[in-house]
Amino acid sequence: MPKPHMCSAALLDKDLSGQTFVVTGANSGIGLVTATQLASQGATVVMGCRRTEEGEARAAEIREQHSSAKLEVYALDLGKLDSVRAFAKTVQDKHDALQGLINNAGVMNTPQQKTADGFEMQIGVNHLGHFLLTELLLPALKAGAPARVVIVSSCFHDKAMGREGKIDLGDLFFEKREYDGWEAYAQSKLANLLHAQSLAKRLEGSGVTAVSVHPGWVRTNLARHSMPVWVQNYILRPVFGIMGMIEPWQGAQSSLHAALADDVPEHSGAYYSQLGVYRDKSFNKGGWPMKSPNPAANDDATADALYEKSRTLVGLA
């Protein structure tokens, strides 16, 4: 089995003093690992957390490891656009300039349900909440350029448990078709990838780079709607490890590379993949960057249409 892609030691020793990064879902999983690493390198890290008490607890633990860590914890519920706007305002009030936004938080294979604004939960949280946040923070990112927007997608944007990744612009919320949790997840993760592509075009010449990443099959709480987390973490962990499941530190590598590597601005709009599962097995080894084997992931017209529809849905049009 191929080994996971890993950042170089030099990249993880880079001095980030004076730089500010926003990380969503920073209280657990790869978001927590990403926030910890950036803080350890001297960056100020703004942790967007749905559960702020948990976020504060994790921030305290980071400070125990790194006494000089600069961390800020603010409430962010991506399923509520009002919460996204309030978080963005708080960040903008505190920071005139940002060097990075890592759209990391997400949900997977949820039962059919809606966000506070009436969106299907997975497209609402994984894409639309992050879409609005990104748009609101673009002025600060442009002021802090060179800056990066890193959007966490998934290899399941290609196929998720056999379901094709595609964007149904006429029925994003499964109001006309039968709901399928994996199909909805695939759609939301494809939306993440297309968001990075369309954003990169719109940011050309601004000094802000936008990319999407696949972190790998990571042992996190993301699986809670598919199986009990304790089953994943204890009963099946040895088997899943043999099958390719990796740990959060390995899963954070694609995000860290995309946020920090010097050559990433040469590939704005690109997709950076850890080891994955794709329709064409030759892609499973991943690549930093690589072209997705899903034809829908390379459709500029759909990317542009999704961008405009997203602006309307979040109230920016």
N, C-alpha and C positions, 0 to 999 in steps of 0.2 A: 504494500500500500504506500502511495506517495506520502512524503512528509509535508506537514503544513508549511505554508509560506510564513517566514518570520522576518521582522524588521532587523536591520543591522544594528549592532551595538552602538555604532556612531550616531545613528538616527535617534536612538533612545537616550543618548547623552547630550543631544543638542540643547543649548541654553535657550529657554523660552521666557526668560525674565522680561517683563514689560508687555507680554502678550496676553490676550484675554480670549478664552474659548468658552462657548456655551455648549453643554452636553445635555441632551434630554434623556430621561430615564437613567439618570446617573446614580441612583441609589441601589442598583443591583446589576448582576450579570456583566456583560461586556461594557455597558455604560459606566459602571462603577470602576472597572479596570482601566478604562480609557481616561476617566477623570483623575484617577489616582496617578497614572503615569504622567499625564500632562502637568499635574500639580507638582510631582516630584522633580520635573524639569524646570520649575520656576514659574510656570504660567499661572495666571489667575483663572480659576475655573468656576463658571456659573453652573450650578447643578439644578436642572429643571426636574422637579419630582412631584408626582401626584400625591405621595404621602410624605409631607415635609418632616414629620417627626423621624421617620426612617432615614430620610436624607440627612438630617442633622446628626443622627447617630453614626451614619457612615462617614460623614465629614469629620466627626470627632476621631474616628478610628484612623482616617487618613492622616490627621494631624499628629496622632501618636506615632505613626511611622515616619512622618516628615514634618518636623516641628515648624518649619517655615512655610508650610503649604498655605496658599491663599485660596480659600473656598467660600462661595456664597451659595446658599440654598434658598430657592424660591419655589412657590407652588406653581405647578403646571399640570393641568388636566387637558390632554390633547383631544378629548372627547367633548370639550366645551369650548366653543370659540371665544366666549367671553373670558375664560381663563387664559387662553392663548394671548388675547389682546392685553390682559392685565400683566401677564408675565413679560411680554415684549416691552410694555411701557416701563416696567420696573428695571429691566435690563438697560433700556435706552436712557433712563434717568440716571443710572449709575455709571454707564459707560458710553462715551461718545464714539468710541471706535472698538471694533472687534476684529480679531485675526482668524477666528474660526467658529463655525456652527456645525455641530455634529448631531444630525437628526437620527438619534439612535433608538428611542423608545418605540414600542410596538406591541401588537397583540396578534395571536395566531389561531386560526381555526376555531373561532368563537361560535357559540350558539347564535342563532339569528336574533339580533337586537339592534337598537338604534342609539346613536349618540344624542346628546341633549338638543342638538340642532336638527335631528331627524335624518341623519346620514346612516347608512349601513355601517356598523361598528368598525369593521376592518379598514375599509376605504376611508372612513371618517378619521380614525386615529392615525393609521399608518401613513396616509397621504394628505388628506385635507387639513388636518390640524398642523402638520409640519409645513404644508404649503403656505398657510397663512403666517405662521411664525417666520418662515424664511422671508416672505415678502416684507413683513414689518421690520425685520432686522437688516434688510439690505442696505439702508442708508449708513448704518453703523459699520457694516462689513466693507462698504465702499470707502468709508472714511479711514478704515484700518488697513486698507490694501497695502501690500499683497495679503489676501485673505482666502480662506477655503470654506466651501459648503460641502460637507460629506453626508450623503444620504444613505442610510443603511437599508439595502434592499435584501434580496435572497436569491439563491439559485432556483427557488420555487417560483420565481417570476416566469420561468421557462415551463416547467410542469410541476404541479404540486400533487403528489400522490395520484398521478395519472390525469389530473385536470389541467387542461391547456391554459396557459397564461395569456389572457386577452383583455382588452378594454372594451366594454360595452357602453359606449357613450349614451345610448338611448335608455339604458337600464343599469346605471352604476350601482343602484341600491337594492337590486333584486326584488323590485316591486312587480315585475311582469314575468320573470322566470323563477323557477323553483330554486330556493336557496340551497347552496352547498358551501359549507365552511371552508373547504380547501380551494374551491373555485374562487371564492371571495378573497381568500388570502393571496392566491396567485395574481388576481387582478390588482390588489393593493400593492404588491411588491413590484409588479410591472409598472404601475403608476409611479413608484419611487424612482425607478430607473429612467423612465421617460421624463420625469420632472427634472432630473439632473441634466439630461440632454437639452431640453428646451431652455432651462435656466442658463446653461453654458452659452448658448447662442445669444441670449439677451444680455449677458454680462460681458460679452467680448469687448476688450479694450478697457474694462473697468478695473482690472487687477484682481478681480474676484474669480476664483476657480471653483467649478461645481462638478462633483463626480458622485457616482453611486458605488456601493460596495456590497459584496456578499461575505459575511463573517465566517461562514462554515456552519456545520451542524454542531452547535455549541450546547454544552450542558448548562442550561439556564431555566428559569421559571416560565419561559415562553411556552413550554409544552403543557402547561397546566390544564388547558382545555382539551388536550388530546389524551392525557393519561395523568394519574396522580404523580406529582413531582417526586415523591419518595420512591415510587417504583422506578422512575428514570435514574434517580441519584444513587440508589442502593441495590435494588433487586436486579435491574437490567444494565447497570453501569458497566460491568465487565464485558457483557455481550455487545453493548452499544459502542464501547471503546474499540473492540475488534472491528466493528462495522464502520468506524470512522468518526464517531462523536469525539469532539475535542473540548478542552477546558476553556473557561472564559479568557485566560491570558492569551491563549492561541487565537481565540475568536476575536480579540481586540486588535490583532495585528493589521488587518486590512484597513480598519478605521485609522489607526495610528500612522500607517504608511501614507494613506491618502491625505491625512492632515499635515504631515511633516516632510515628506520626501521632496527634494528639490526639483525633480523632473515632472511632478504631477501637473503643474501648470501647462506643460506641453501637450497634455492630453485632457483638457477640460471637456466635460461631457462624457468621459469614458466610464467604463464599468470595471471595477477591480474585484476579482473573485479569489477567495480562499478555495480550498478543495470543495467540490460540490457534486451534485447529482444532476446531470443534464440529459436531454433526449439523445444527444450524441456523446457517447462515453469518452470520446477523445478530448472533450472539454472538461472532464471531471477533475483534472489536475489543476484547474484554475489558471489564473494569470493576472499579473499586475502591470498593465491592464489586459483585458481580453474582450473580444467581440462576442456578444451573446448569440447562441445558436437559435434563439427564438426569433423568427422573422418579425413578429410584432414589436420586438425590442429595438428594431432598426427602422421604424416607420416614422419619418419626420412629420408627416401630415397628422397622424394620430397624436404624436407628442404635442404639436402645436394646438390641436383641437382640445386636448385634455387640459392644457395650460389655460386656455381661455375659459373653458367650462369651470375649471377650478376657481379662477378669479371671480366668476359670477356666483358660484356656490358659497364662497366665504365672504361675499359682500364687498369685493374690491372693484368689480367692473363698473 
